Amino acid sequence: MATTGSGITAYSVKTKTKNVPMIDPVIDVKSGRYIASGKDSAGNKMSAIMSKATAEEHIKKGNAKKGTGW
């Protein structure tokens, strides 16, 4: 999982490419882990695991929305 100034990026398993921008990510907390879920530009589902500090920073900047588990 990498971050850029414009939002959350992740590895796309389907296309095997790195740093793919995530569209409309939602960050959920499951078992103490912060997981961003969203889609790429082609509509493929993507997920990225991040730290609590990183998750809160993305929500504060407006790059992602809070999901369940908070």
PQR file of N, CA, C, O and H, with PARSE charges and radii, in Angstrom:
ATOM      1  N   MET A   1       0.843  -1.176   0.000 -0.4000 1.5000
ATOM      2  CA  MET A   1       0.000   0.000   0.000 -0.0000 2.0000
ATOM      3  C   MET A   1       0.877   1.223   0.000  0.5500 1.7000
ATOM      4  O   MET A   1       1.790   1.352   0.816 -0.5500 1.4000
ATOM      5  N   ALA A   2       0.597   2.112  -0.913 -0.4000 1.5000
ATOM      6  CA  ALA A   2       1.336   3.368  -0.975 -0.0000 2.0000
ATOM      7  C   ALA A   2       0.334   4.517  -0.943  0.5500 1.7000
ATOM      8  O   ALA A   2      -0.841   4.340  -1.265 -0.5500 1.4000
ATOM      9  H   ALA A   2      -0.144   2.007  -1.576  0.4000 1.0000
ATOM     10  N   THR A   3       0.799   5.663  -0.564 -0.4000 1.5000
ATOM     11  CA  THR A   3      -0.080   6.818  -0.543 -0.0000 2.0000
ATOM     12  C   THR A   3       0.512   7.923  -1.398  0.5500 1.7000
ATOM     13  O   THR A   3       1.730   8.076  -1.491 -0.5500 1.4000
ATOM     14  H   THR A   3       1.753   5.807  -0.303  0.4000 1.0000
ATOM     15  N   THR A   4      -0.357   8.677  -2.010 -0.4000 1.5000
ATOM     16  CA  THR A   4       0.072   9.834  -2.778 -0.0000 2.0000
ATOM     17  C   THR A   4      -0.682  11.040  -2.261  0.5500 1.7000
ATOM     18  O   THR A   4      -1.535  10.907  -1.384 -0.5500 1.4000
ATOM     19  H   THR A   4      -1.346   8.553  -1.935  0.4000 1.0000
ATOM     20  N   GLY A   5      -0.389  12.191  -2.780 -0.4000 1.5000
ATOM     21  CA  GLY A   5      -1.067  13.390  -2.334 -0.0000 2.0000
ATOM     22  C   GLY A   5      -2.542  13.403  -2.683  0.5500 1.7000
ATOM     23  O   GLY A   5      -3.324  14.094  -2.031 -0.5500 1.4000
ATOM     24  H   GLY A   5       0.304  12.299  -3.492  0.4000 1.0000
ATOM     25  N   SER A   6      -2.935  12.651  -3.698 -0.4000 1.5000
ATOM     26  CA  SER A   6      -4.317  12.693  -4.156 -0.0000 2.0000
ATOM     27  C   SER A   6      -5.191  11.603  -3.567  0.5500 1.7000
ATOM     28  O   SER A   6      -6.411  11.661  -3.719 -0.5500 1.4000
ATOM     29  H   SER A   6      -2.299  12.089  -4.227  0.4000 1.0000
ATOM     30  N   GLY A   7      -4.615  10.610  -2.897 -0.4000 1.5000
ATOM     31  CA  GLY A   7      -5.467   9.578  -2.322 -0.0000 2.0000
ATOM     32  C   GLY A   7      -4.740   8.281  -2.071  0.5500 1.7000
ATOM     33  O   GLY A   7      -3.513   8.234  -1.985 -0.5500 1.4000
ATOM     34  H   GLY A   7      -3.624  10.564  -2.774  0.4000 1.0000
ATOM     35  N   ILE A   8      -5.527   7.230  -1.956 -0.4000 1.5000
ATOM     36  CA  ILE A   8      -5.006   5.914  -1.616 -0.0000 2.0000
ATOM     37  C   ILE A   8      -4.711   5.149  -2.893  0.5500 1.7000
ATOM     38  O   ILE A   8      -5.513   5.151  -3.827 -0.5500 1.4000
ATOM     39  H   ILE A   8      -6.524   7.268  -2.026  0.4000 1.0000
ATOM     40  N   THR A   9      -3.555   4.492  -2.930 -0.4000 1.5000
ATOM     41  CA  THR A   9      -3.225   3.617  -4.047 -0.0000 2.0000
ATOM     42  C   THR A   9      -2.951   2.227  -3.495  0.5500 1.7000
ATOM     43  O   THR A   9      -2.603   2.077  -2.323 -0.5500 1.4000
ATOM     44  H   THR A   9      -2.903   4.491  -2.171  0.4000 1.0000
ATOM     45  N   ALA A  10      -3.106   1.208  -4.337 -0.4000 1.5000
ATOM     46  CA  ALA A  10      -2.901  -0.166  -3.905 -0.0000 2.0000
ATOM     47  C   ALA A  10      -2.449  -1.013  -5.089  0.5500 1.7000
ATOM     48  O   ALA A  10      -2.429  -0.552  -6.230 -0.5500 1.4000
ATOM     49  H   ALA A  10      -3.389   1.329  -5.288  0.4000 1.0000
ATOM     50  N   TYR A  11      -2.091  -2.248  -4.798 -0.4000 1.5000
ATOM     51  CA  TYR A  11      -1.702  -3.208  -5.827 -0.0000 2.0000
ATOM     52  C   TYR A  11      -2.953  -3.864  -6.393  0.5500 1.7000
ATOM     53  O   TYR A  11      -3.811  -4.328  -5.642 -0.5500 1.4000
ATOM     54  H   TYR A  11      -2.108  -2.622  -3.871  0.4000 1.0000
ATOM     55  N   SER A  12      -3.054  -3.901  -7.717 -0.4000 1.5000
ATOM     56  CA  SER A  12      -4.185  -4.555  -8.366 -0.0000 2.0000
ATOM     57  C   SER A  12      -3.795  -5.987  -8.702  0.5500 1.7000
ATOM     58  O   SER A  12      -2.919  -6.217  -9.535 -0.5500 1.4000
ATOM     59  H   SER A  12      -2.357  -3.523  -8.326  0.4000 1.0000
ATOM     60  N   VAL A  13      -4.445  -6.950  -8.053 -0.4000 1.5000
ATOM     61  CA  VAL A  13      -4.134  -8.351  -8.271 -0.0000 2.0000
ATOM     62  C   VAL A  13      -4.552  -8.772  -9.679  0.5500 1.7000
ATOM     63  O   VAL A  13      -3.855  -9.550 -10.330 -0.5500 1.4000
ATOM     64  H   VAL A  13      -5.157  -6.764  -7.376  0.4000 1.0000
ATOM     65  N   LYS A  14      -5.670  -8.266 -10.138 -0.4000 1.5000
ATOM     66  CA  LYS A  14      -6.191  -8.673 -11.447 -0.0000 2.0000
ATOM     67  C   LYS A  14      -5.293  -8.218 -12.591  0.5500 1.7000
ATOM     68  O   LYS A  14      -5.018  -8.992 -13.509 -0.5500 1.4000
ATOM     69  H   LYS A  14      -6.236  -7.633  -9.609  0.4000 1.0000
ATOM     70  N   THR A  15      -4.834  -6.966 -12.544 -0.4000 1.5000
ATOM     71  CA  THR A  15      -4.005  -6.442 -13.635 -0.0000 2.0000
ATOM     72  C   THR A  15      -2.512  -6.538 -13.328  0.5500 1.7000
ATOM     73  O   THR A  15      -1.684  -6.241 -14.189 -0.5500 1.4000
ATOM     74  H   THR A  15      -5.057  -6.338 -11.799  0.4000 1.0000
ATOM     75  N   LYS A  16      -2.157  -6.957 -12.085 -0.4000 1.5000
ATOM     76  CA  LYS A  16      -0.765  -7.103 -11.643 -0.0000 2.0000
ATOM     77  C   LYS A  16       0.032  -5.806 -11.811  0.5500 1.7000
ATOM     78  O   LYS A  16       1.161  -5.817 -12.301 -0.5500 1.4000
ATOM     79  H   LYS A  16      -2.830  -7.197 -11.386  0.4000 1.0000
ATOM     80  N   THR A  17      -0.570  -4.697 -11.399 -0.4000 1.5000
ATOM     81  CA  THR A  17       0.105  -3.404 -11.458 -0.0000 2.0000
ATOM     82  C   THR A  17       0.130  -2.780 -10.073  0.5500 1.7000
ATOM     83  O   THR A  17      -0.782  -2.980  -9.272 -0.5500 1.4000
ATOM     84  H   THR A  17      -1.487  -4.688 -11.000  0.4000 1.0000
ATOM     85  N   LYS A  18       1.194  -2.016  -9.797 -0.4000 1.5000
ATOM     86  CA  LYS A  18       1.361  -1.371  -8.498 -0.0000 2.0000
ATOM     87  C   LYS A  18       0.886   0.067  -8.552  0.5500 1.7000
ATOM     88  O   LYS A  18       0.801   0.669  -9.622 -0.5500 1.4000
ATOM     89  H   LYS A  18       1.936  -1.853 -10.448  0.4000 1.0000
ATOM     90  N   ASN A  19       0.576   0.615  -7.373 -0.4000 1.5000
ATOM     91  CA  ASN A  19       0.199   2.023  -7.197 -0.0000 2.0000
ATOM     92  C   ASN A  19      -0.978   2.459  -8.067  0.5500 1.7000
ATOM     93  O   ASN A  19      -0.948   3.525  -8.681 -0.5500 1.4000
ATOM     94  H   ASN A  19       0.645   0.126  -6.504  0.4000 1.0000
ATOM     95  N   VAL A  20      -2.006   1.626  -8.108 -0.4000 1.5000
ATOM     96  CA  VAL A  20      -3.222   1.952  -8.846 -0.0000 2.0000
ATOM     97  C   VAL A  20      -4.108   2.805  -7.944  0.5500 1.7000
ATOM     98  O   VAL A  20      -4.388   2.400  -6.816 -0.5500 1.4000
ATOM     99  H   VAL A  20      -2.030   0.760  -7.609  0.4000 1.0000
ATOM    100  N   PRO A  21      -4.561   3.984  -8.409 -0.5600 1.5000
ATOM    101  CA  PRO A  21      -5.419   4.835  -7.569  0.2800 2.0000
ATOM    102  C   PRO A  21      -6.754   4.165  -7.259  0.5500 1.7000
ATOM    103  O   PRO A  21      -7.371   3.554  -8.132 -0.5500 1.4000
ATOM    104  N   MET A  22      -7.189   4.286  -6.011 -0.4000 1.5000
ATOM    105  CA  MET A  22      -8.445   3.704  -5.563 -0.0000 2.0000
ATOM    106  C   MET A  22      -9.543   4.764  -5.666  0.5500 1.7000
ATOM    107  O   MET A  22      -9.363   5.896  -5.216 -0.5500 1.4000
ATOM    108  H   MET A  22      -6.688   4.783  -5.303  0.4000 1.0000
ATOM    109  N   ILE A  23     -10.667   4.395  -6.253 -0.4000 1.5000
ATOM    110  CA  ILE A  23     -11.788   5.304  -6.429 -0.0000 2.0000
ATOM    111  C   ILE A  23     -12.813   5.056  -5.338  0.5500 1.7000
ATOM    112  O   ILE A  23     -13.195   3.911  -5.095 -0.5500 1.4000
ATOM    113  H   ILE A  23     -10.813   3.476  -6.619  0.4000 1.0000
ATOM    114  N   ASP A  24     -13.264   6.117  -4.675 -0.4000 1.5000
ATOM    115  CA  ASP A  24     -14.245   6.071  -3.589 -0.0000 2.0000
ATOM    116  C   ASP A  24     -13.903   5.045  -2.510  0.5500 1.7000
ATOM    117  O   ASP A  24     -14.703   4.149  -2.243 -0.5500 1.4000
ATOM    118  H   ASP A  24     -12.954   7.047  -4.872  0.4000 1.0000
ATOM    119  N   PRO A  25     -12.719   5.160  -1.879 -0.5600 1.5000
ATOM    120  CA  PRO A  25     -12.376   4.187  -0.843  0.2800 2.0000
ATOM    121  C   PRO A  25     -13.169   4.381   0.444  0.5500 1.7000
ATOM    122  O   PRO A  25     -13.503   5.504   0.824 -0.5500 1.4000
ATOM    123  N   VAL A  26     -13.462   3.273   1.102 -0.4000 1.5000
ATOM    124  CA  VAL A  26     -14.121   3.262   2.407 -0.0000 2.0000
ATOM    125  C   VAL A  26     -13.206   2.485   3.348  0.5500 1.7000
ATOM    126  O   VAL A  26     -12.801   1.364   3.037 -0.5500 1.4000
ATOM    127  H   VAL A  26     -13.191   2.361   0.794  0.4000 1.0000
ATOM    128  N   ILE A  27     -12.880   3.077   4.500 -0.4000 1.5000
ATOM    129  CA  ILE A  27     -11.985   2.431   5.449 -0.0000 2.0000
ATOM    130  C   ILE A  27     -12.795   1.792   6.569  0.5500 1.7000
ATOM    131  O   ILE A  27     -13.493   2.477   7.317 -0.5500 1.4000
ATOM    132  H   ILE A  27     -13.209   3.987   4.753  0.4000 1.0000
ATOM    133  N   ASP A  28     -12.691   0.466   6.675 -0.4000 1.5000
ATOM    134  CA  ASP A  28     -13.367  -0.301   7.712 -0.0000 2.0000
ATOM    135  C   ASP A  28     -12.338  -0.778   8.727  0.5500 1.7000
ATOM    136  O   ASP A  28     -11.155  -0.906   8.411 -0.5500 1.4000
ATOM    137  H   ASP A  28     -12.124  -0.090   6.068  0.4000 1.0000
ATOM    138  N   VAL A  29     -12.794  -1.042   9.953 -0.4000 1.5000
ATOM    139  CA  VAL A  29     -11.934  -1.621  10.980 -0.0000 2.0000
ATOM    140  C   VAL A  29     -12.445  -3.026  11.237  0.5500 1.7000
ATOM    141  O   VAL A  29     -13.578  -3.217  11.678 -0.5500 1.4000
ATOM    142  H   VAL A  29     -13.755  -0.938  10.211  0.4000 1.0000
ATOM    143  N   LYS A  30     -11.592  -4.016  10.955 -0.4000 1.5000
ATOM    144  CA  LYS A  30     -11.941  -5.416  11.177 -0.0000 2.0000
ATOM    145  C   LYS A  30     -10.810  -6.077  11.942  0.5500 1.7000
ATOM    146  O   LYS A  30      -9.675  -6.102  11.466 -0.5500 1.4000
ATOM    147  H   LYS A  30     -10.671  -3.861  10.597  0.4000 1.0000
ATOM    148  N   SER A  31     -11.099  -6.609  13.111 -0.4000 1.5000
ATOM    149  CA  SER A  31     -10.128  -7.292  13.971 -0.0000 2.0000
ATOM    150  C   SER A  31      -8.929  -6.401  14.278  0.5500 1.7000
ATOM    151  O   SER A  31      -7.800  -6.886  14.348 -0.5500 1.4000
ATOM    152  H   SER A  31     -12.021  -6.589  13.497  0.4000 1.0000
ATOM    153  N   GLY A  32      -9.161  -5.113  14.459 -0.4000 1.5000
ATOM    154  CA  GLY A  32      -8.093  -4.189  14.787 -0.0000 2.0000
ATOM    155  C   GLY A  32      -7.268  -3.719  13.609  0.5500 1.7000
ATOM    156  O   GLY A  32      -6.311  -2.968  13.793 -0.5500 1.4000
ATOM    157  H   GLY A  32     -10.078  -4.718  14.403  0.4000 1.0000
ATOM    158  N   ARG A  33      -7.614  -4.143  12.401 -0.4000 1.5000
ATOM    159  CA  ARG A  33      -6.892  -3.739  11.196 -0.0000 2.0000
ATOM    160  C   ARG A  33      -7.716  -2.708  10.431  0.5500 1.7000
ATOM    161  O   ARG A  33      -8.944  -2.789  10.384 -0.5500 1.4000
ATOM    162  H   ARG A  33      -8.392  -4.753  12.252  0.4000 1.0000
ATOM    163  N   TYR A  34      -7.044  -1.761   9.846 -0.4000 1.5000
ATOM    164  CA  TYR A  34      -7.696  -0.712   9.058 -0.0000 2.0000
ATOM    165  C   TYR A  34      -7.562  -1.083   7.589  0.5500 1.7000
ATOM    166  O   TYR A  34      -6.459  -1.130   7.045 -0.5500 1.4000
ATOM    167  H   TYR A  34      -6.047  -1.694   9.883  0.4000 1.0000
ATOM    168  N   ILE A  35      -8.702  -1.347   6.953 -0.4000 1.5000
ATOM    169  CA  ILE A  35      -8.710  -1.852   5.589 -0.0000 2.0000
ATOM    170  C   ILE A  35      -9.478  -0.883   4.689  0.5500 1.7000
ATOM    171  O   ILE A  35     -10.658  -0.614   4.910 -0.5500 1.4000
ATOM    172  H   ILE A  35      -9.599  -1.309   7.395  0.4000 1.0000
ATOM    173  N   ALA A  36      -8.787  -0.366   3.674 -0.4000 1.5000
ATOM    174  CA  ALA A  36      -9.423   0.499   2.684 -0.0000 2.0000
ATOM    175  C   ALA A  36      -9.913  -0.369   1.536  0.5500 1.7000
ATOM    176  O   ALA A  36      -9.140  -1.137   0.962 -0.5500 1.4000
ATOM    177  H   ALA A  36      -7.828  -0.585   3.494  0.4000 1.0000
ATOM    178  N   SER A  37     -11.191  -0.252   1.198 -0.4000 1.5000
ATOM    179  CA  SER A  37     -11.776  -1.002   0.096 -0.0000 2.0000
ATOM    180  C   SER A  37     -12.326  -0.025  -0.934  0.5500 1.7000
ATOM    181  O   SER A  37     -12.951   0.978  -0.588 -0.5500 1.4000
ATOM    182  H   SER A  37     -11.819   0.371   1.664  0.4000 1.0000
ATOM    183  N   GLY A  38     -12.087  -0.330  -2.183 -0.4000 1.5000
ATOM    184  CA  GLY A  38     -12.584   0.527  -3.254 -0.0000 2.0000
ATOM    185  C   GLY A  38     -12.446  -0.175  -4.589  0.5500 1.7000
ATOM    186  O   GLY A  38     -12.287  -1.395  -4.644 -0.5500 1.4000
ATOM    187  H   GLY A  38     -11.579  -1.145  -2.464  0.4000 1.0000
ATOM    188  N   LYS A  39     -12.505   0.591  -5.659 -0.4000 1.5000
ATOM    189  CA  LYS A  39     -12.393   0.046  -7.010 -0.0000 2.0000
ATOM    190  C   LYS A  39     -11.379   0.856  -7.795  0.5500 1.7000
ATOM    191  O   LYS A  39     -11.099   2.011  -7.475 -0.5500 1.4000
ATOM    192  H   LYS A  39     -12.634   1.582  -5.614  0.4000 1.0000
ATOM    193  N   ASP A  40     -10.827   0.224  -8.839 -0.4000 1.5000
ATOM    194  CA  ASP A  40      -9.951   0.965  -9.728 -0.0000 2.0000
ATOM    195  C   ASP A  40     -10.777   1.541 -10.875  0.5500 1.7000
ATOM    196  O   ASP A  40     -12.000   1.396 -10.891 -0.5500 1.4000
ATOM    197  H   ASP A  40     -11.054  -0.715  -9.098  0.4000 1.0000
ATOM    198  N   SER A  41     -10.126   2.187 -11.824 -0.4000 1.5000
ATOM    199  CA  SER A  41     -10.859   2.849 -12.911 -0.0000 2.0000
ATOM    200  C   SER A  41     -11.597   1.868 -13.807  0.5500 1.7000
ATOM    201  O   SER A  41     -12.547   2.254 -14.488 -0.5500 1.4000
ATOM    202  H   SER A  41      -9.133   2.304 -11.811  0.4000 1.0000
ATOM    203  N   ALA A  42     -11.174   0.595 -13.822 -0.4000 1.5000
ATOM    204  CA  ALA A  42     -11.839  -0.422 -14.639 -0.0000 2.0000
ATOM    205  C   ALA A  42     -12.970  -1.129 -13.888  0.5500 1.7000
ATOM    206  O   ALA A  42     -13.662  -1.972 -14.460 -0.5500 1.4000
ATOM    207  H   ALA A  42     -10.402   0.281 -13.270  0.4000 1.0000
ATOM    208  N   GLY A  43     -13.160  -0.787 -12.606 -0.4000 1.5000
ATOM    209  CA  GLY A  43     -14.235  -1.388 -11.827 -0.0000 2.0000
ATOM    210  C   GLY A  43     -13.830  -2.623 -11.055  0.5500 1.7000
ATOM    211  O   GLY A  43     -14.686  -3.285 -10.467 -0.5500 1.4000
ATOM    212  H   GLY A  43     -12.598  -0.103 -12.141  0.4000 1.0000
ATOM    213  N   ASN A  44     -12.529  -2.959 -11.039 -0.4000 1.5000
ATOM    214  CA  ASN A  44     -12.057  -4.116 -10.277 -0.0000 2.0000
ATOM    215  C   ASN A  44     -11.952  -3.748  -8.810  0.5500 1.7000
ATOM    216  O   ASN A  44     -11.502  -2.654  -8.471 -0.5500 1.4000
ATOM    217  H   ASN A  44     -11.834  -2.422 -11.516  0.4000 1.0000
ATOM    218  N   LYS A  45     -12.372  -4.669  -7.925 -0.4000 1.5000
ATOM    219  CA  LYS A  45     -12.304  -4.413  -6.487 -0.0000 2.0000
ATOM    220  C   LYS A  45     -10.855  -4.444  -6.018  0.5500 1.7000
ATOM    221  O   LYS A  45     -10.047  -5.238  -6.498 -0.5500 1.4000
ATOM    222  H   LYS A  45     -12.738  -5.558  -8.201  0.4000 1.0000
ATOM    223  N   MET A  46     -10.536  -3.544  -5.049 -0.4000 1.5000
ATOM    224  CA  MET A  46      -9.192  -3.468  -4.490 -0.0000 2.0000
ATOM    225  C   MET A  46      -9.288  -3.267  -2.988  0.5500 1.7000
ATOM    226  O   MET A  46     -10.281  -2.736  -2.492 -0.5500 1.4000
ATOM    227  H   MET A  46     -11.193  -2.898  -4.659  0.4000 1.0000
ATOM    228  N   SER A  47      -8.259  -3.690  -2.260 -0.4000 1.5000
ATOM    229  CA  SER A  47      -8.175  -3.473  -0.819 -0.0000 2.0000
ATOM    230  C   SER A  47      -6.742  -3.156  -0.449  0.5500 1.7000
ATOM    231  O   SER A  47      -5.801  -3.578  -1.121 -0.5500 1.4000
ATOM    232  H   SER A  47      -7.452  -4.122  -2.663  0.4000 1.0000
ATOM    233  N   ALA A  48      -6.588  -2.402   0.638 -0.4000 1.5000
ATOM    234  CA  ALA A  48      -5.264  -2.086   1.149 -0.0000 2.0000
ATOM    235  C   ALA A  48      -5.337  -2.012   2.667  0.5500 1.7000
ATOM    236  O   ALA A  48      -6.261  -1.413   3.217 -0.5500 1.4000
ATOM    237  H   ALA A  48      -7.352  -2.059   1.184  0.4000 1.0000
ATOM    238  N   ILE A  49      -4.368  -2.617   3.348 -0.4000 1.5000
ATOM    239  CA  ILE A  49      -4.297  -2.576   4.799 -0.0000 2.0000
ATOM    240  C   ILE A  49      -3.343  -1.454   5.187  0.5500 1.7000
ATOM    241  O   ILE A  49      -2.278  -1.300   4.588 -0.5500 1.4000
ATOM    242  H   ILE A  49      -3.617  -3.103   2.901  0.4000 1.0000
ATOM    243  N   MET A  50      -3.729  -0.670   6.195 -0.4000 1.5000
ATOM    244  CA  MET A  50      -2.907   0.464   6.615 -0.0000 2.0000
ATOM    245  C   MET A  50      -2.944   0.625   8.122  0.5500 1.7000
ATOM    246  O   MET A  50      -3.728  -0.026   8.812 -0.5500 1.4000
ATOM    247  H   MET A  50      -4.594  -0.795   6.682  0.4000 1.0000
ATOM    248  N   SER A  51      -2.090   1.498   8.621 -0.4000 1.5000
ATOM    249  CA  SER A  51      -2.050   1.763  10.053 -0.0000 2.0000
ATOM    250  C   SER A  51      -3.190   2.699  10.450  0.5500 1.7000
ATOM    251  O   SER A  51      -3.832   3.317   9.601 -0.5500 1.4000
ATOM    252  H   SER A  51      -1.453   2.027   8.060  0.4000 1.0000
ATOM    253  N   LYS A  52      -3.426   2.787  11.754 -0.4000 1.5000
ATOM    254  CA  LYS A  52      -4.476   3.668  12.265 -0.0000 2.0000
ATOM    255  C   LYS A  52      -4.169   5.117  11.919  0.5500 1.7000
ATOM    256  O   LYS A  52      -5.068   5.859  11.523 -0.5500 1.4000
ATOM    257  H   LYS A  52      -2.905   2.284  12.444  0.4000 1.0000
ATOM    258  N   ALA A  53      -2.920   5.530  12.062 -0.4000 1.5000
ATOM    259  CA  ALA A  53      -2.525   6.910  11.770 -0.0000 2.0000
ATOM    260  C   ALA A  53      -2.746   7.258  10.297  0.5500 1.7000
ATOM    261  O   ALA A  53      -3.239   8.339   9.977 -0.5500 1.4000
ATOM    262  H   ALA A  53      -2.189   4.928  12.383  0.4000 1.0000
ATOM    263  N   THR A  54      -2.384   6.350   9.414 -0.4000 1.5000
ATOM    264  CA  THR A  54      -2.570   6.570   7.983 -0.0000 2.0000
ATOM    265  C   THR A  54      -4.056   6.640   7.641  0.5500 1.7000
ATOM    266  O   THR A  54      -4.477   7.491   6.858 -0.5500 1.4000
ATOM    267  H   THR A  54      -1.983   5.471   9.674  0.4000 1.0000
ATOM    268  N   ALA A  55      -4.849   5.745   8.229 -0.4000 1.5000
ATOM    269  CA  ALA A  55      -6.289   5.724   7.966 -0.0000 2.0000
ATOM    270  C   ALA A  55      -6.937   7.031   8.417  0.5500 1.7000
ATOM    271  O   ALA A  55      -7.738   7.615   7.688 -0.5500 1.4000
ATOM    272  H   ALA A  55      -4.507   5.053   8.866  0.4000 1.0000
ATOM    273  N   GLU A  56      -6.588   7.487   9.624 -0.4000 1.5000
ATOM    274  CA  GLU A  56      -7.166   8.729  10.129 -0.0000 2.0000
ATOM    275  C   GLU A  56      -6.732   9.933   9.297  0.5500 1.7000
ATOM    276  O   GLU A  56      -7.508  10.872   9.123 -0.5500 1.4000
ATOM    277  H   GLU A  56      -5.937   7.012  10.217  0.4000 1.0000
ATOM    278  N   GLU A  57      -5.509   9.917   8.783 -0.4000 1.5000
ATOM    279  CA  GLU A  57      -5.011  11.005   7.942 -0.0000 2.0000
ATOM    280  C   GLU A  57      -5.813  11.086   6.633  0.5500 1.7000
ATOM    281  O   GLU A  57      -6.181  12.177   6.198 -0.5500 1.4000
ATOM    282  H   GLU A  57      -4.879   9.154   8.925  0.4000 1.0000
ATOM    283  N   HIS A  58      -6.081   9.932   6.010 -0.4000 1.5000
ATOM    284  CA  HIS A  58      -6.862   9.917   4.766 -0.0000 2.0000
ATOM    285  C   HIS A  58      -8.286  10.404   4.996  0.5500 1.7000
ATOM    286  O   HIS A  58      -8.840  11.118   4.161 -0.5500 1.4000
ATOM    287  H   HIS A  58      -5.782   9.046   6.363  0.4000 1.0000
ATOM    288  N   ILE A  59      -8.880  10.025   6.121 -0.4000 1.5000
ATOM    289  CA  ILE A  59     -10.240  10.466   6.431 -0.0000 2.0000
ATOM    290  C   ILE A  59     -10.252  11.970   6.693  0.5500 1.7000
ATOM    291  O   ILE A  59     -11.156  12.675   6.243 -0.5500 1.4000
ATOM    292  H   ILE A  59      -8.430   9.445   6.800  0.4000 1.0000
ATOM    293  N   LYS A  60      -9.257  12.457   7.415 -0.4000 1.5000
ATOM    294  CA  LYS A  60      -9.157  13.883   7.723 -0.0000 2.0000
ATOM    295  C   LYS A  60      -9.010  14.721   6.448  0.5500 1.7000
ATOM    296  O   LYS A  60      -9.607  15.791   6.329 -0.5500 1.4000
ATOM    297  H   LYS A  60      -8.523  11.885   7.781  0.4000 1.0000
ATOM    298  N   LYS A  61      -8.206  14.223   5.493 -0.4000 1.5000
ATOM    299  CA  LYS A  61      -7.990  14.937   4.223 -0.0000 2.0000
ATOM    300  C   LYS A  61      -9.182  14.809   3.275  0.5500 1.7000
ATOM    301  O   LYS A  61      -9.277  15.555   2.301 -0.5500 1.4000
ATOM    302  H   LYS A  61      -7.721  13.353   5.589  0.4000 1.0000
ATOM    303  N   GLY A  62     -10.088  13.876   3.549 -0.4000 1.5000
ATOM    304  CA  GLY A  62     -11.245  13.676   2.684 -0.0000 2.0000
ATOM    305  C   GLY A  62     -10.989  12.697   1.557  0.5500 1.7000
ATOM    306  O   GLY A  62     -11.780  12.618   0.617 -0.5500 1.4000
ATOM    307  H   GLY A  62     -10.011  13.270   4.341  0.4000 1.0000
ATOM    308  N   ASN A  63      -9.893  11.944   1.633 -0.4000 1.5000
ATOM    309  CA  ASN A  63      -9.578  10.962   0.591 -0.0000 2.0000
ATOM    310  C   ASN A  63     -10.416   9.688   0.721  0.5500 1.7000
ATOM    311  O   ASN A  63     -10.567   8.937  -0.243 -0.5500 1.4000
ATOM    312  H   ASN A  63      -9.250  12.008   2.397  0.4000 1.0000
ATOM    313  N   ALA A  64     -10.959   9.450   1.918 -0.4000 1.5000
ATOM    314  CA  ALA A  64     -11.731   8.231   2.162 -0.0000 2.0000
ATOM    315  C   ALA A  64     -12.849   8.525   3.144  0.5500 1.7000
ATOM    316  O   ALA A  64     -12.855   9.552   3.823 -0.5500 1.4000
ATOM    317  H   ALA A  64     -10.837  10.060   2.701  0.4000 1.0000
ATOM    318  N   LYS A  65     -13.805   7.590   3.204 -0.4000 1.5000
ATOM    319  CA  LYS A  65     -14.933   7.706   4.129 -0.0000 2.0000
ATOM    320  C   LYS A  65     -14.779   6.651   5.218  0.5500 1.7000
ATOM    321  O   LYS A  65     -14.146   5.616   5.009 -0.5500 1.4000
ATOM    322  H   LYS A  65     -13.801   6.756   2.652  0.4000 1.0000
ATOM    323  N   LYS A  66     -15.367   6.924   6.387 -0.4000 1.5000
ATOM    324  CA  LYS A  66     -15.378   5.949   7.469 -0.0000 2.0000
ATOM    325  C   LYS A  66     -16.404   4.867   7.145  0.5500 1.7000
ATOM    326  O   LYS A  66     -17.512   5.151   6.691 -0.5500 1.4000
ATOM    327  H   LYS A  66     -15.882   7.764   6.557  0.4000 1.0000
ATOM    328  N   GLY A  67     -16.008   3.630   7.388 -0.4000 1.5000
ATOM    329  CA  GLY A  67     -16.915   2.520   7.195 -0.0000 2.0000
ATOM    330  C   GLY A  67     -17.378   1.970   8.525  0.5500 1.7000
ATOM    331  O   GLY A  67     -17.643   2.732   9.455 -0.5500 1.4000
ATOM    332  H   GLY A  67     -15.107   3.400   7.756  0.4000 1.0000
ATOM    333  N   THR A  68     -17.479   0.668   8.626 -0.4000 1.5000
ATOM    334  CA  THR A  68     -17.947   0.020   9.845 -0.0000 2.0000
ATOM    335  C   THR A  68     -16.786  -0.261  10.782  0.5500 1.7000
ATOM    336  O   THR A  68     -15.634  -0.325  10.351 -0.5500 1.4000
ATOM    337  H   THR A  68     -17.264   0.049   7.870  0.4000 1.0000
ATOM    338  N   GLY A  69     -17.085  -0.426  12.054 -0.4000 1.5000
ATOM    339  CA  GLY A  69     -16.087  -0.825  13.024 -0.0000 2.0000
ATOM    340  C   GLY A  69     -15.429   0.299  13.776  0.5500 1.7000
ATOM    341  O   GLY A  69     -14.644   0.037  14.687 -0.5500 1.4000
ATOM    342  H   GLY A  69     -18.020  -0.374  12.404  0.4000 1.0000
ATOM    343  N   TRP A  70     -15.713   1.543  13.438 -0.4000 1.5000
ATOM    344  CA  TRP A  70     -15.082   2.669  14.125 -0.0000 2.0000
ATOM    345  C   TRP A  70     -15.785   2.820  15.425  0.5500 1.7000
ATOM    346  O   TRP A  70     -15.448   3.706  16.210 -0.5500 1.4000
ATOM    347  H   TRP A  70     -16.352   1.755  12.698  0.4000 1.0000
TER
END
